[in-house]
Amino acid sequence: MRTVALLLLVLSLPAPLVAQVMKTDDYLAKMDADGDGRVSLGEYQAWMSYAFDGMDRDGDGVLSPAEQPGGKGRTLTRDQHLIRLAERFRRQDTSRDGFLDARELAAPPQ
């Protein structure tokens, strides 16, 4: 279910935004706001929230079913979304150092 939701979010993005990121190094460069060569939880959440923010048409921090692809889905708050991203980040952080490097970003979710 999470994979489907993520796919729907990505498909709802403008084509140029999706097309700009084609390789793991591209993801790292886009997510790594401070340029230290690794992605922190905050950087990950900020990057991965662009689709949520784009769908939240009324800006209330809640995705209602009407704001989601197909007009369906459960209501999702921004806080719930950030918690899910933090869980995904922790699964990807196989080194357990609190950051994602290019290798971890390229690995399939655990």
C-alpha positions as CSV (number, residue, x, y, z in Angstrom):
1,M,0.0,0.0,0.0
2,R,2.8,2.4,0.8
3,T,4.5,1.7,-2.5
4,V,1.3,2.5,-4.4
5,A,0.9,5.7,-2.4
6,L,4.5,6.8,-3.1
7,L,4.0,5.9,-6.8
8,L,0.9,8.0,-7.0
9,L,2.7,10.9,-5.3
10,V,5.6,10.7,-7.8
11,L,3.2,10.5,-10.7
12,S,1.4,13.6,-9.6
13,L,4.6,15.6,-9.8
14,P,5.4,17.8,-12.8
15,A,7.4,15.8,-15.4
16,P,10.5,18.2,-15.3
17,L,10.9,17.7,-11.6
18,V,10.8,13.9,-11.8
19,A,13.0,13.9,-14.9
20,Q,15.8,15.9,-13.3
21,V,16.6,13.1,-10.9
22,M,17.8,10.0,-12.7
23,K,20.7,8.7,-10.7
24,T,21.5,8.1,-7.0
25,D,24.1,10.9,-7.2
26,D,21.3,13.2,-8.4
27,Y,19.1,12.3,-5.5
28,L,22.0,12.9,-3.1
29,A,22.8,16.3,-4.7
30,K,19.1,17.4,-4.6
31,M,18.4,16.2,-1.0
32,D,21.8,17.3,0.5
33,A,20.8,20.9,1.2
34,D,24.0,21.7,3.2
35,G,26.3,20.0,0.7
36,D,28.1,17.7,3.2
37,G,27.7,14.6,1.0
38,R,25.1,12.9,3.1
39,V,21.4,13.3,3.8
40,S,20.0,14.0,7.3
41,L,16.5,13.1,8.4
42,G,15.5,16.8,8.1
43,E,16.8,17.0,4.5
44,Y,15.1,13.7,3.6
45,Q,11.8,14.9,5.0
46,A,12.0,18.3,3.3
47,W,12.8,16.7,-0.1
48,M,10.2,13.9,0.2
49,S,7.5,16.3,1.3
50,Y,7.3,18.3,-2.0
51,A,4.5,16.0,-3.3
52,F,2.5,16.3,0.0
53,D,2.9,20.1,-0.1
54,G,1.9,20.2,-3.7
55,M,-1.3,18.2,-3.1
56,D,-2.3,20.1,0.0
57,R,-4.2,22.7,-2.1
58,D,-5.8,24.5,0.8
59,G,-2.5,24.6,2.8
60,D,-4.0,23.3,6.0
61,G,-1.4,20.5,6.6
62,V,-3.9,17.8,5.9
63,L,-4.4,15.8,2.8
64,S,-8.1,15.1,2.5
65,P,-9.3,12.3,0.2
66,A,-10.3,15.0,-2.3
67,E,-6.7,16.3,-2.5
68,Q,-5.3,12.9,-3.2
69,P,-4.9,11.2,-6.6
70,G,-8.2,9.8,-7.7
71,G,-10.0,11.6,-4.9
72,K,-9.5,8.6,-2.7
73,G,-7.5,7.6,0.3
74,R,-7.4,8.2,4.0
75,T,-7.0,11.6,5.5
76,L,-3.2,12.2,6.1
77,T,-1.8,14.9,8.3
78,R,1.6,16.4,7.7
79,D,2.8,15.1,11.0
80,Q,1.7,11.5,10.1
81,H,3.5,12.0,6.8
82,L,6.7,13.1,8.5
83,I,6.5,10.1,10.9
84,R,6.2,7.7,8.0
85,L,9.2,9.4,6.3
86,A,11.2,9.1,9.5
87,E,10.4,5.4,9.7
88,R,11.5,4.9,6.1
89,F,14.7,6.9,6.7
90,R,15.6,4.7,9.7
91,R,15.1,1.6,7.6
92,Q,17.3,3.0,4.8
93,D,20.0,4.1,7.3
94,T,21.7,0.7,7.4
95,S,24.9,2.1,8.9
96,R,22.8,3.6,11.8
97,D,24.8,6.8,11.7
98,G,21.7,9.1,11.3
99,F,22.5,10.0,7.7
100,L,22.0,8.5,4.3
101,D,24.9,8.2,1.8
102,A,24.6,7.5,-1.9
103,R,24.9,3.7,-1.3
104,E,22.0,3.8,1.2
105,L,19.9,6.0,-1.1
106,A,20.4,3.5,-3.9
107,A,19.4,0.5,-1.8
108,P,15.8,-0.8,-1.9
109,P,13.8,0.1,1.2
110,Q,14.3,-2.4,4.0
